Amino acid sequence: MSWAGPEDIYLSTSLASYLDKKLLVLLRDGRKLLGILRSFDQFANAVIEGACERVIVGDLYCDIPLGLYVIRGENVVLIGELELEKEELPPHMTRVSEAEIKRAQKVERDATDLKGTMRKRMEFLDMD
């Protein structure tokens, strides 16, 4: 049995190349986290320093600070590197406070719930 040497770590599908870089992590529940990858293990559990959750509703967004964050690997859908000096969002996006984004989320959630309720009430008209 042969063991991989330190030079082989970059040949595998590893998070090692992302260490100490700013990342965007998409989770299974749809949350988007940004921060610096500080550590990971063989299960893709990751430690993110300076983490914040980016919440986007329409053309509004807010970065909610989380601090040091541990992410269980099974919850990770996607990891991507972000450029530190490049703006990540299109210019038409507007940064708002945490309270404003929570209100916008509630309005969006209520609209979605109403749409689902109306669809259920109208099912009897479906004549397939």
Beta strands, then each sheet from edge to edge (+ up, - down):
strand 1: 22-27
strand 2: 32-40
strand 3: 46-57
strand 4: 60-71
strand 5: 76-81
strand 6: 94-95
sheet 1: 5+ 1- 2+ 3- 4+ 6+
end
